[in-house]
């Protein structure tokens, strides 16, 4: 079985009844419901672009 790649932008909700395993995405201010599995990201292109820009920012400092 393949290991789940957990997204670093996944946040578990505190006190919200969203169901087991559900949370939200920090990338868009929490408007996207998410399970944290990068393989099933609804906005995979936007996530890749966001992570590339953060990596570039870190390398330039």
N, C-alpha and C positions, 0 to 999 in steps of 0.2 A: 504494500500500500504506500502510495506517495505521501510524503510529509506535507502538511498544510503550511503555506508561506504566510505568516501573520503580518499584516500591514502595520507599519509603525504609526500610521495616522488613525488607526481604529481606537475608539474610546467606548468603554462600557458605560451605559447610562446609570446614574445614581438615582434610585427611587422612582424610575420610570418602569411601567409594566409593559415593556416592549417584547417580552418573551425571552426564553433562554437563548443565549448566544448572540442576541441582536444588540447592536450599538449604533454608533454614528461615526461619520468621517470628519476629522478635523480640517481637511483640505477645503471644504466648502461651508465652514461655519456650522456644521452639524445638520445640514438639510437633507443629507443622503443617509438612508438606513443601510446598515452594513453588518456583515458577519465577521469581518476582519480577514477573510481569506482573499489574498491578492489574485488568485486564479479566477475568482468569480466577481471581480470588481466591475460595477456597472459603468464606471468612468475610467477604464484602464488607460486610455490615451492621455486624459487629463492628469491622472496619477503619475504616469511616466514623465510627463512634461514638468510637473511640479517637483518631483524628486530629482530630476536632472538639474533644474534651476537651483534647488537647495544645495546639491552637490557642487555646482559651479561656484556658488556663493562661498561655501566652506573652503574651496581650494584657492580662492582669490584672497582670503584673509590670512 
